[in-house]
């Protein structure tokens, strides 16, 4: 009886019942390499297509499928999120466009005595802030995502009393958002008309959010409306608050450095 070449357990079929590895011939051939490559590629591609189809066309259904225990036919939530976010940030890098753009004019500094001295320094610092936000956005969004799940848990804990299902929803929702934003950036490569078309994609995010919440957690239309709006507003406020803190700190560092004085 042939033994598994991975763990040494005697084989009782084409796969090892102990470790799951497929039985392989001691002498690998080109045919084996091509066959395995085609099989794995087709298997992964099939999963990706099926996952993306549910994610894009049926809001919340992918999360609901995971709740039902039907997981093997889809790629994992974390892998889906990483793939979608990587696609978005790669396109942003190709477009050489920061995620946020901060502009400032001379009139933004009221004191004539410090206007000329501070303008270049402040603008440089704001550009640095914009670059830093773009650079650190992937990590920031990854850290903010559990907070989104926590907001969902607070408002829908009767439907799903455990936190992890809400984290699943947060991961899938963010993956969708990154795909939509990636499509928007991709359209920007098509010139002015492409940019106009791309600006329409983010309009799908709010209705997707409400439909997905209803499909995943249930509830009346009124409940979904006020709970979904509360989650969205709270999340936006958190993001804006972080940006305001960063902007304030940047301005306080920039103005004294240029004038040799300190802001009160």
NUMI-114577 format. One line per field, with one value per residue: chain; x, y, z of N, C-alpha, C in turn. Coordinates in pm, 1 decimal. Layout:
N
unit: (A;...)
n.u: (X;...)
n.v: (Y;...)
n.w: (Z;...)
ca.u: (X;...)
ca.v: (Y;...)
ca.w: (Z;...)
c.u: (X;...)
c.v: (Y;...)
c.w: (Z;...)
This chain:
264
unit: (A;A;A;A;A;A;A;A;A;A;A;A;A;A;A;A;A;A;A;A;A;A;A;A;A;A;A;A;A;A;A;A;A;A;A;A;A;A;A;A;A;A;A;A;A;A;A;A;A;A;A;A;A;A;A;A;A;A;A;A;A;A;A;A;A;A;A;A;A;A;A;A;A;A;A;A;A;A;A;A;A;A;A;A;A;A;A;A;A;A;A;A;A;A;A;A;A;A;A;A;A;A;A;A;A;A;A;A;A;A;A;A;A;A;A;A;A;A;A;A;A;A;A;A;A;A;A;A;A;A;A;A;A;A;A;A;A;A;A;A;A;A;A;A;A;A;A;A;A;A;A;A;A;A;A;A;A;A;A;A;A;A;A;A;A;A;A;A;A;A;A;A;A;A;A;A;A;A;A;A;A;A;A;A;A;A;A;A;A;A;A;A;A;A;A;A;A;A;A;A;A;A;A;A;A;A;A;A;A;A;A;A;A;A;A;A;A;A;A;A;A;A;A;A;A;A;A;A;A;A;A;A;A;A;A;A;A;A;A;A;A;A;A;A;A;A;A;A;A;A;A;A;A;A;A;A;A;A;A;A;A;A;A;A)
n.u: (85.0;60.9;217.0;133.0;308.5;345.9;273.9;314.5;118.3;-61.9;-214.0;-558.7;-702.9;-743.2;-675.6;-512.9;-639.9;-561.9;-403.9;-500.6;-367.0;-324.7;-263.9;49.5;266.9;596.2;774.9;750.3;586.6;575.3;315.0;176.2;233.1;113.6;-152.9;-220.3;-183.9;-377.1;-608.2;-610.5;-615.8;-858.4;-1029.5;-990.6;-1053.5;-1321.8;-1432.5;-1377.7;-1526.1;-1786.0;-1807.3;-1774.2;-1992.9;-2213.9;-2147.3;-2159.1;-2406.0;-2611.7;-2680.5;-2560.0;-2614.8;-2393.9;-2281.8;-2498.2;-2494.8;-2263.4;-2349.4;-2530.4;-2366.1;-2259.2;-1977.1;-1754.6;-1771.4;-1706.7;-1457.4;-1258.3;-1374.9;-1175.4;-970.3;-1105.7;-1155.8;-890.2;-804.3;-977.5;-925.3;-653.7;-659.8;-791.2;-612.4;-387.3;-467.0;-507.9;-244.4;-137.4;-276.6;-166.8;-286.0;-384.0;-576.8;-716.0;-734.8;-586.8;-630.8;-505.3;-523.9;-375.6;-539.5;-630.1;-470.8;-484.0;-320.5;-106.8;160.7;264.7;191.1;338.1;566.3;472.3;322.6;441.0;552.7;328.4;168.9;339.4;342.2;73.7;52.8;220.9;68.8;-153.2;-27.9;52.9;-190.9;-289.9;-95.7;-119.2;-379.4;-473.7;-403.8;-536.6;-810.2;-838.8;-814.7;-1029.1;-1245.7;-1334.6;-1460.3;-1679.2;-1817.0;-1875.7;-2054.0;-2264.5;-2326.2;-2418.4;-2662.2;-2799.8;-2797.5;-2994.2;-3085.9;-2851.2;-2672.7;-2401.4;-2071.5;-1896.0;-2043.2;-2129.2;-1889.7;-1818.7;-2011.5;-1922.8;-1671.8;-1739.4;-1897.4;-1713.3;-1538.9;-1699.6;-1729.2;-1463.7;-1432.0;-1614.7;-1504.7;-1262.6;-1348.5;-1434.1;-1191.8;-1063.0;-1219.5;-1145.7;-919.9;-1013.4;-1040.1;-1222.0;-1495.8;-1492.0;-1434.9;-1672.1;-1855.3;-1741.2;-1787.7;-2046.2;-2054.2;-2002.7;-2254.8;-2402.2;-2344.4;-2486.9;-2766.0;-2698.3;-2595.8;-2825.2;-2996.3;-2838.9;-2816.7;-3083.1;-3119.8;-2934.5;-2975.4;-3246.1;-3570.4;-3796.7;-3871.9;-3853.0;-3694.4;-3455.3;-3395.8;-3346.9;-3153.9;-2953.8;-2884.8;-2788.6;-2559.1;-2407.9;-2373.9;-2241.1;-2004.8;-1894.9;-1855.9;-1658.6;-1443.2;-1408.8;-1348.4;-1097.6;-945.0;-965.1;-828.1;-570.0;-522.1;-532.0;-315.6;-110.7;-116.9;-54.9;205.6;323.1;295.9;432.8;689.9;756.1;746.1;886.4;763.3;506.2;183.4;-101.3)
n.v: (-119.8;217.4;494.1;816.2;1089.7;1313.8;1295.9;1030.8;843.3;545.7;531.5;534.5;593.5;841.1;1068.2;1167.6;1063.5;1167.5;1409.1;1529.3;1569.9;1524.6;1217.1;1172.3;1100.8;961.1;1058.0;1353.2;1499.1;1711.3;1717.0;1667.1;1904.2;2103.9;2016.0;2036.2;2310.8;2426.4;2320.4;2433.1;2706.6;2733.5;2655.8;2852.5;3086.1;3036.0;3049.3;3316.9;3457.7;3374.7;3472.8;3752.4;3803.1;3765.7;3957.1;4202.0;4207.0;4119.3;4266.1;4205.3;3932.1;3763.7;3777.1;3670.7;3410.8;3313.3;3312.0;3107.4;2895.1;2820.7;2822.8;2721.3;2752.0;3010.2;3275.0;3360.0;3607.0;3790.8;3761.8;3847.6;4115.5;4216.3;4179.1;4348.2;4599.3;4624.2;4639.8;4887.1;5076.0;5031.9;5127.3;5394.5;5467.8;5434.7;5630.2;5845.6;6014.2;6175.1;6050.4;6238.4;6586.8;6879.9;7216.0;7553.5;7903.7;8234.1;8404.4;8250.7;8284.9;8529.8;8724.9;8968.4;8992.3;8743.8;8605.0;8570.7;8441.7;8203.0;8075.4;7902.7;7704.1;7601.5;7507.4;7309.8;7137.5;7062.2;6927.8;6719.7;6601.8;6518.0;6326.9;6148.2;6060.9;5926.4;5728.3;5589.7;5513.2;5244.0;5089.5;5237.5;5214.5;4941.4;4920.7;5076.0;4933.9;4719.9;4887.9;4978.6;4739.1;4711.1;4921.8;4827.4;4599.2;4710.3;4823.0;4617.2;4393.9;4231.5;4083.7;3955.6;3837.6;3801.4;3934.0;3873.2;3795.4;4051.8;4169.7;4024.5;4124.3;4390.7;4359.2;4255.5;4466.5;4679.1;4572.9;4581.6;4861.4;4938.6;4816.2;4963.4;5220.8;5167.2;5118.7;5373.8;5519.8;5385.7;5461.6;5723.7;5727.2;5744.1;6001.8;6316.6;6245.3;5985.0;6040.5;6166.8;5957.2;5783.2;5918.2;5854.5;5601.8;5589.9;5663.3;5438.5;5328.8;5415.2;5308.1;5038.1;4980.9;5000.3;4804.6;4575.6;4563.0;4507.8;4257.3;4101.2;4135.5;4177.9;4323.5;4610.4;4854.3;5110.3;5067.3;4979.4;5209.3;5416.9;5300.1;5223.8;5476.0;5595.0;5440.5;5501.5;5784.2;5804.6;5668.9;5824.9;6062.3;5980.9;5932.6;6189.3;6330.6;6221.2;6311.2;6588.4;6621.5;6543.9;6741.7;6977.4;6934.7;6934.6;7199.3;7343.4;7262.2;7358.7;7643.8;7770.0;7674.5;7811.2;8078.6;8110.8;8136.1;8044.7;7902.9;8001.2)
n.w: (0.0;-88.5;67.6;203.7;75.8;216.1;494.9;557.7;621.1;539.5;220.1;126.8;-88.4;-352.6;-211.6;91.6;397.6;635.5;617.0;390.4;149.5;-202.4;-366.8;-509.6;-784.2;-755.1;-949.3;-1092.9;-1373.8;-1670.5;-1755.7;-1516.1;-1380.2;-1544.5;-1543.0;-1269.3;-1230.9;-1407.8;-1295.0;-1033.3;-1096.0;-1234.4;-1032.2;-833.0;-978.0;-1034.9;-779.2;-717.1;-911.8;-849.8;-591.8;-629.4;-790.5;-618.0;-424.9;-564.4;-700.5;-534.1;-263.0;60.0;47.8;27.2;283.5;423.9;323.6;442.7;705.3;687.9;671.3;430.3;293.9;158.2;-114.1;-169.8;-166.3;119.8;359.2;453.5;266.1;39.4;106.7;126.4;-136.2;-283.6;-164.6;-218.2;-496.7;-529.7;-403.4;-555.5;-805.2;-736.0;-684.6;-941.0;-1075.3;-960.2;-775.4;-482.5;-202.5;-50.6;-115.0;-18.3;-31.3;-25.8;7.9;-11.5;129.0;334.8;551.5;778.7;895.3;785.2;850.6;891.1;672.1;423.4;517.6;621.3;429.3;224.3;387.3;525.7;313.1;214.6;432.8;438.6;198.1;259.7;462.6;310.2;147.5;345.3;447.6;223.0;203.1;447.2;452.2;382.4;614.2;807.2;735.4;769.0;1042.7;1122.6;1036.8;1220.0;1402.6;1257.9;1241.0;1511.1;1553.1;1400.2;1548.6;1790.8;1715.2;1589.1;1750.5;1853.2;1639.6;1561.4;1804.8;1854.9;1806.0;1590.1;1348.3;1270.8;1215.4;990.9;815.1;803.1;682.2;427.6;332.3;321.5;134.5;-93.1;-114.7;-169.0;-418.3;-573.0;-551.7;-672.5;-932.8;-993.7;-989.8;-1198.3;-1414.7;-1434.4;-1588.2;-1837.6;-1927.1;-1940.1;-1982.6;-1885.2;-1619.2;-1540.1;-1565.6;-1381.3;-1142.3;-1086.6;-978.5;-688.8;-596.9;-568.1;-325.6;-78.3;-117.4;-142.4;110.7;279.1;168.2;201.7;482.0;549.1;427.5;562.2;842.6;878.6;968.2;985.3;726.0;830.4;1058.7;939.2;797.6;993.6;1156.7;974.6;874.3;1107.3;1159.2;929.7;949.9;1197.6;1142.0;936.8;1079.3;1259.5;1083.7;967.8;1201.3;1269.7;1052.0;1091.4;1333.5;1252.5;1059.1;1215.5;1390.3;1202.9;1102.8;1334.7;1372.3;1144.3;1118.2;1347.7;1289.9;1063.3;1133.5;1361.4;1598.9;1838.5;1819.7;2012.7)
ca.u: (0.0;139.7;202.4;128.5;443.6;351.3;271.9;353.1;4.1;-100.0;-323.8;-675.4;-773.6;-662.6;-636.5;-478.5;-746.5;-503.0;-362.8;-575.7;-288.1;-353.5;-157.3;131.4;367.3;730.6;839.9;658.6;603.1;520.0;170.2;127.1;244.6;11.4;-284.9;-243.7;-196.6;-507.5;-712.8;-612.1;-657.0;-1002.5;-1100.0;-985.2;-1129.0;-1462.9;-1469.0;-1373.6;-1639.4;-1909.7;-1806.2;-1797.1;-2130.3;-2302.3;-2110.3;-2198.6;-2542.6;-2709.5;-2627.5;-2580.9;-2635.5;-2268.1;-2275.1;-2603.6;-2447.7;-2169.1;-2429.5;-2594.9;-2262.7;-2216.1;-1856.3;-1649.3;-1785.0;-1664.7;-1329.3;-1277.6;-1400.0;-1052.5;-901.4;-1184.1;-1129.2;-752.9;-796.6;-1048.4;-853.9;-527.2;-693.2;-819.9;-493.6;-296.4;-516.6;-478.9;-101.5;-116.5;-333.0;-87.7;-383.4;-405.5;-714.3;-772.4;-655.5;-606.9;-584.8;-500.7;-489.7;-315.2;-642.5;-656.7;-391.6;-531.4;-217.0;-12.3;298.5;313.3;136.4;441.5;660.2;411.9;246.4;507.6;568.6;198.4;129.8;423.5;295.0;-55.5;80.6;274.4;-45.3;-229.7;48.6;50.9;-324.3;-295.2;-5.2;-163.4;-522.3;-505.5;-398.9;-640.3;-939.5;-839.7;-837.4;-1161.5;-1348.8;-1399.1;-1549.7;-1802.5;-1886.6;-1925.4;-2174.4;-2369.2;-2364.4;-2494.5;-2798.1;-2865.8;-2755.1;-3105.6;-3089.0;-2727.5;-2619.2;-2255.6;-2003.9;-1827.1;-2126.0;-2129.9;-1759.0;-1831.4;-2084.0;-1835.6;-1567.4;-1800.6;-1939.7;-1593.8;-1488.2;-1782.3;-1694.7;-1335.3;-1453.1;-1681.8;-1407.1;-1164.3;-1411.4;-1433.5;-1056.0;-1035.0;-1288.7;-1076.0;-820.2;-1080.7;-1055.7;-1330.9;-1618.3;-1472.2;-1447.3;-1814.9;-1915.9;-1688.1;-1850.2;-2177.5;-2040.8;-2024.3;-2396.7;-2462.1;-2305.9;-2594.8;-2872.1;-2639.4;-2584.5;-2956.3;-3045.3;-2758.4;-2857.4;-3213.9;-3104.4;-2852.2;-3026.0;-3391.1;-3628.8;-3886.7;-3805.6;-3822.7;-3579.7;-3336.4;-3367.2;-3283.4;-3032.6;-2852.8;-2839.8;-2708.7;-2428.1;-2335.2;-2335.6;-2141.4;-1879.0;-1842.3;-1809.0;-1530.6;-1340.4;-1384.8;-1281.7;-955.8;-882.0;-955.9;-718.5;-444.2;-506.0;-500.4;-178.9;-19.9;-112.0;15.9;348.4;374.6;302.7;544.9;816.9;786.2;752.5;972.4;679.3;415.6;41.2;-155.4)
ca.v: (0.0;339.5;587.4;958.3;1145.0;1430.8;1260.1;891.7;756.7;464.3;588.0;450.0;654.3;943.4;1172.0;1119.0;1096.9;1231.7;1548.2;1583.2;1588.6;1433.4;1121.3;1215.3;1004.5;1004.2;1131.0;1452.4;1527.0;1838.5;1699.5;1686.3;2045.9;2177.6;1974.3;2094.2;2455.3;2456.3;2285.9;2531.2;2835.7;2728.5;2646.8;2983.1;3181.3;3008.3;3103.8;3463.1;3504.9;3351.6;3565.0;3888.8;3812.4;3789.0;4082.0;4318.1;4204.9;4089.6;4324.4;4132.1;3789.1;3692.8;3765.5;3577.3;3276.9;3272.0;3281.4;2977.4;2792.7;2787.7;2903.5;2662.8;2794.6;3150.5;3306.5;3406.7;3752.2;3868.2;3759.9;3932.6;4254.3;4251.3;4186.3;4468.9;4718.5;4630.8;4688.4;5029.8;5155.3;5019.8;5220.3;5529.7;5490.5;5450.3;5759.4;5948.4;6108.3;6149.3;6021.6;6369.3;6698.6;6996.9;7336.8;7668.8;8028.5;8334.7;8465.1;8164.5;8336.7;8667.5;8816.4;9001.0;8981.6;8605.5;8538.8;8530.0;8349.9;8074.0;8014.7;7787.9;7597.8;7540.6;7431.8;7190.1;7048.1;7007.5;6827.0;6604.7;6538.6;6449.2;6207.9;6055.4;6000.3;5830.2;5617.9;5513.5;5481.0;5100.5;5045.2;5308.0;5153.3;4807.5;4938.7;5134.1;4836.5;4660.8;4987.8;4973.3;4619.2;4737.0;5004.2;4736.6;4512.2;4788.5;4849.1;4495.3;4279.7;4138.7;3993.3;3878.5;3877.6;3790.1;4040.8;3826.3;3812.5;4192.9;4194.6;3968.8;4222.1;4506.4;4323.3;4246.5;4600.2;4755.5;4516.8;4639.7;5003.6;4948.2;4782.3;5076.8;5329.1;5125.5;5143.2;5518.7;5559.8;5329.4;5543.9;5851.9;5713.8;5766.3;6143.8;6391.1;6165.3;5874.6;6093.4;6190.3;5825.0;5729.8;5985.4;5795.6;5474.9;5600.3;5681.9;5307.4;5282.8;5425.6;5206.5;4905.7;4969.2;4973.9;4674.8;4471.2;4553.0;4440.9;4116.9;4030.5;4141.1;4186.3;4442.1;4689.0;4958.4;5222.2;5028.1;4980.0;5348.0;5496.8;5232.8;5235.5;5615.5;5618.3;5378.2;5577.0;5915.5;5786.1;5628.3;5943.1;6155.7;5929.4;5955.1;6333.5;6369.4;6184.0;6401.9;6721.4;6616.2;6543.3;6873.1;7074.0;6910.7;6975.6;7346.1;7392.4;7236.1;7431.0;7788.9;7810.1;7643.0;7911.0;8213.1;8112.4;8159.3;7934.5;7939.2;7980.8)
ca.w: (0.0;-99.5;179.3;169.7;71.3;305.1;637.3;575.0;650.9;422.6;141.4;102.0;-200.4;-422.2;-116.5;224.6;492.0;753.7;592.5;278.2;27.7;-311.6;-395.0;-623.1;-830.3;-715.3;-1058.4;-1147.8;-1515.9;-1715.7;-1758.7;-1380.0;-1347.6;-1619.2;-1494.9;-1137.0;-1246.4;-1467.9;-1198.5;-926.0;-1150.4;-1262.3;-904.4;-767.8;-1058.9;-1015.5;-649.1;-722.8;-991.5;-774.5;-477.7;-678.0;-841.5;-503.7;-358.7;-643.2;-752.1;-428.8;-139.1;184.0;28.7;55.6;429.5;464.0;289.3;546.7;823.3;665.1;672.8;293.7;283.2;77.1;-253.7;-182.7;-105.3;257.1;368.6;467.3;136.7;-50.0;145.1;90.3;-282.1;-329.6;-118.0;-292.4;-630.2;-521.5;-373.8;-669.4;-906.9;-686.6;-706.2;-1085.3;-1114.9;-892.3;-720.0;-340.5;-162.5;-18.3;-163.9;66.7;-98.2;62.2;-60.0;75.5;214.0;448.6;663.1;786.1;943.0;679.0;897.5;885.2;553.4;329.5;581.4;653.5;320.4;162.7;486.3;552.2;193.6;211.0;537.2;398.8;95.9;332.4;527.3;206.8;109.7;457.2;451.7;113.1;233.6;563.3;441.4;392.5;753.0;882.8;705.9;827.8;1185.5;1142.9;998.8;1338.9;1461.8;1179.0;1287.0;1646.0;1537.9;1353.3;1660.4;1888.2;1666.3;1539.5;1831.8;1873.6;1525.2;1569.5;1935.4;1861.2;1731.7;1468.4;1228.6;1232.2;1154.3;856.1;734.0;784.3;585.4;295.1;290.2;284.5;8.6;-198.9;-127.8;-236.9;-559.6;-635.7;-562.4;-772.8;-1062.8;-1013.0;-1027.1;-1330.4;-1514.0;-1447.9;-1693.2;-1965.3;-1956.2;-1876.7;-1985.3;-1792.3;-1483.8;-1513.1;-1544.0;-1256.8;-1028.3;-1061.8;-905.8;-543.6;-565.0;-539.0;-191.7;21.3;-128.3;-115.0;256.4;338.3;119.3;264.4;621.9;555.8;390.2;660.7;979.9;882.6;1030.0;901.8;647.2;920.3;1140.5;854.1;759.8;1098.9;1204.3;869.9;870.7;1228.0;1137.5;827.2;1002.4;1303.2;1078.0;867.5;1181.6;1310.7;982.1;959.6;1324.4;1259.4;956.2;1152.6;1431.5;1177.0;996.5;1320.8;1435.3;1096.1;1099.0;1452.7;1352.7;1028.4;1136.3;1432.0;1226.8;960.4;1190.4;1479.3;1717.3;1869.8;1826.0;2148.6)
c.u: (88.7;111.9;198.9;268.6;458.9;362.3;304.5;240.8;-32.8;-222.0;-435.0;-759.9;-685.7;-616.0;-607.3;-587.0;-692.9;-470.9;-432.0;-497.7;-323.9;-234.5;-81.4;233.6;505.9;802.0;738.6;690.9;547.1;367.7;109.7;126.4;134.7;-127.6;-317.5;-263.9;-331.9;-619.8;-724.2;-660.6;-806.8;-1082.6;-1105.6;-1067.7;-1278.7;-1512.9;-1477.1;-1494.8;-1770.4;-1920.3;-1839.0;-1938.8;-2227.9;-2274.3;-2167.0;-2347.8;-2649.8;-2656.4;-2662.9;-2591.8;-2509.3;-2251.4;-2378.1;-2563.6;-2347.9;-2242.6;-2494.9;-2494.2;-2213.4;-2093.5;-1755.6;-1654.5;-1739.4;-1525.5;-1354.4;-1299.3;-1273.0;-975.1;-973.8;-1156.3;-989.6;-737.8;-858.7;-975.3;-721.9;-550.9;-716.1;-693.5;-388.8;-338.0;-491.8;-332.9;-71.3;-166.5;-255.7;-177.5;-402.7;-552.3;-786.5;-678.3;-688.8;-547.6;-593.7;-459.7;-427.9;-416.3;-674.8;-575.1;-418.0;-421.6;-113.9;132.4;353.1;271.2;245.7;533.6;602.7;352.4;314.0;521.5;437.6;153.0;210.1;377.4;161.3;-40.0;134.7;162.1;-127.8;-160.5;44.6;-84.0;-336.9;-212.1;-59.3;-309.9;-552.2;-506.2;-509.2;-777.3;-950.5;-867.4;-976.0;-1273.5;-1411.9;-1492.5;-1682.2;-1885.8;-1944.8;-2052.1;-2292.2;-2419.0;-2451.7;-2639.6;-2873.4;-2830.8;-2870.7;-3115.6;-2967.7;-2656.7;-2466.9;-2189.9;-1948.8;-1915.2;-2131.5;-1996.3;-1755.7;-1902.1;-1996.5;-1729.2;-1624.8;-1842.7;-1820.4;-1531.9;-1567.1;-1745.9;-1562.3;-1348.1;-1516.1;-1584.1;-1297.5;-1219.3;-1412.2;-1295.9;-1022.2;-1099.9;-1217.1;-966.6;-880.2;-1107.0;-1176.0;-1459.4;-1608.1;-1486.0;-1592.2;-1885.3;-1870.2;-1751.7;-1988.3;-2168.1;-2062.6;-2170.1;-2465.6;-2436.9;-2418.4;-2706.9;-2821.9;-2635.2;-2718.3;-3011.5;-2971.0;-2796.8;-2989.2;-3200.3;-3029.8;-2919.7;-3178.0;-3439.8;-3719.5;-3806.6;-3765.4;-3700.3;-3450.1;-3296.1;-3292.7;-3156.1;-2920.0;-2797.0;-2752.6;-2567.9;-2345.2;-2285.7;-2226.2;-2005.0;-1814.2;-1785.9;-1673.8;-1418.1;-1306.1;-1311.1;-1133.1;-882.4;-865.2;-841.8;-583.2;-417.1;-466.3;-356.9;-77.8;-5.6;-36.3;166.5;406.8;394.2;415.6;679.9;856.2;806.7;845.8;896.0;589.9;273.0;-9.0;-238.8)
c.v: (124.9;431.8;731.2;1016.6;1268.1;1390.7;1113.8;796.2;677.3;523.2;486.5;504.0;759.5;1057.1;1108.0;1161.0;1169.3;1379.0;1612.3;1599.8;1482.5;1341.4;1164.2;1108.7;1054.1;1086.9;1224.8;1481.4;1664.2;1831.8;1721.7;1834.7;2126.7;2145.1;2037.8;2244.8;2495.1;2430.3;2392.1;2667.0;2840.2;2727.0;2782.8;3085.8;3162.2;3064.1;3255.9;3517.0;3488.9;3447.3;3707.0;3907.0;3839.8;3924.4;4202.4;4321.8;4177.8;4140.9;4242.4;3982.1;3708.3;3673.6;3665.4;3433.4;3225.6;3239.4;3143.6;2863.1;2751.9;2872.1;2849.8;2710.7;2938.5;3169.4;3370.8;3558.1;3835.3;3873.4;3849.0;4079.2;4298.0;4266.4;4315.5;4596.1;4735.1;4683.8;4838.7;5112.3;5144.4;5116.2;5365.3;5563.8;5511.7;5586.0;5876.1;6059.2;6077.0;6124.5;6148.0;6476.7;6820.9;7117.0;7455.1;7790.4;8124.9;8393.2;8379.1;8206.4;8486.2;8766.9;8841.2;8977.6;8840.7;8535.4;8485.7;8424.6;8210.9;8001.5;7890.2;7672.1;7525.0;7454.9;7302.7;7087.1;6984.4;6903.3;6699.4;6528.3;6459.3;6319.9;6101.9;5984.5;5894.2;5706.4;5528.4;5472.8;5331.7;5050.4;5110.9;5244.7;5014.7;4815.9;4995.1;5032.4;4765.3;4757.9;4993.0;4851.7;4637.0;4821.9;4918.5;4647.5;4586.4;4802.1;4723.5;4372.9;4185.2;4037.5;3901.1;3917.7;3872.4;3890.5;3994.6;3834.7;3956.4;4232.7;4138.7;4068.6;4343.1;4478.6;4319.6;4383.8;4684.1;4703.0;4573.1;4785.4;5019.7;4913.7;4899.2;5193.1;5295.9;5148.6;5292.0;5567.3;5509.2;5413.0;5676.7;5845.9;5740.7;5912.0;6204.5;6310.2;6047.7;5919.8;6117.4;6058.1;5767.3;5791.4;5929.2;5669.1;5489.2;5621.2;5549.7;5262.7;5297.1;5322.6;5065.4;4880.2;4931.5;4837.4;4561.0;4452.2;4476.9;4292.2;4037.1;4023.5;4149.0;4313.8;4515.5;4793.6;5076.4;5190.3;5031.4;5122.8;5421.4;5432.1;5243.8;5376.4;5647.5;5561.2;5461.1;5710.5;5903.0;5752.1;5746.8;6043.8;6110.2;5957.8;6103.7;6382.1;6338.5;6278.4;6541.9;6726.3;6620.7;6679.6;6977.9;7059.4;6956.0;7126.6;7402.1;7371.3;7325.2;7578.9;7831.4;7785.0;7748.1;8048.7;8225.3;8139.9;8040.1;7985.5;7917.1;7854.3)
c.w: (0.0;18.1;128.1;178.1;162.2;451.5;664.3;607.1;526.2;352.0;122.0;-12.0;-265.4;-331.0;19.2;322.8;615.6;729.5;473.1;149.6;-76.3;-334.0;-520.5;-656.2;-790.0;-821.1;-1124.1;-1292.5;-1549.3;-1718.4;-1620.3;-1341.2;-1415.2;-1567.4;-1360.7;-1146.0;-1302.4;-1369.3;-1089.7;-975.5;-1175.3;-1132.2;-835.9;-844.5;-1041.7;-884.1;-653.2;-796.7;-916.2;-656.6;-522.5;-730.0;-727.9;-438.9;-431.9;-675.0;-646.4;-295.1;-15.7;169.6;59.9;206.2;479.8;434.8;393.8;675.7;811.2;666.1;535.9;258.4;182.5;-68.2;-277.2;-122.3;31.4;261.0;374.9;336.3;35.9;-21.2;100.4;-60.5;-334.1;-287.9;-191.7;-433.3;-628.7;-501.6;-484.2;-780.9;-866.1;-710.2;-854.3;-1132.8;-1056.6;-838.0;-573.0;-310.1;-120.9;-70.9;-80.4;-3.6;-2.9;-18.1;39.2;172.5;335.2;571.0;672.1;821.2;833.0;721.3;884.5;756.6;461.4;389.4;600.5;533.8;264.3;260.4;512.0;434.5;183.9;313.8;501.3;288.9;159.7;401.8;427.5;163.8;219.7;468.4;342.9;144.2;344.4;557.4;448.5;536.6;836.4;861.1;767.1;977.8;1215.6;1118.9;1119.0;1409.7;1389.7;1221.0;1425.1;1642.0;1492.9;1467.1;1761.3;1844.7;1622.0;1623.5;1864.1;1760.2;1524.9;1698.9;1946.0;1766.7;1596.6;1343.6;1179.4;1169.3;1012.4;764.7;702.9;678.9;444.3;243.8;246.2;155.1;-108.9;-222.9;-202.1;-385.3;-634.4;-654.1;-663.1;-913.5;-1094.6;-1057.1;-1166.9;-1440.0;-1536.2;-1554.0;-1831.1;-1996.0;-1886.5;-1871.2;-1888.5;-1648.2;-1444.6;-1483.9;-1410.8;-1133.8;-995.7;-975.8;-754.9;-502.5;-532.0;-395.1;-89.4;3.5;-102.0;35.1;319.2;296.0;187.3;410.9;635.5;526.3;496.2;796.8;989.9;949.1;933.1;822.9;735.8;1006.6;1059.8;820.0;870.8;1151.9;1101.2;860.5;991.1;1212.5;1040.2;881.7;1109.1;1243.2;1006.4;966.8;1238.0;1212.0;972.0;1084.3;1321.7;1165.4;1014.6;1253.7;1360.2;1114.7;1099.7;1369.3;1331.1;1090.8;1218.7;1440.8;1244.8;1056.5;1229.3;1367.5;1125.7;1018.6;1309.3;1606.7;1737.6;1874.8;1967.2;2153.6)
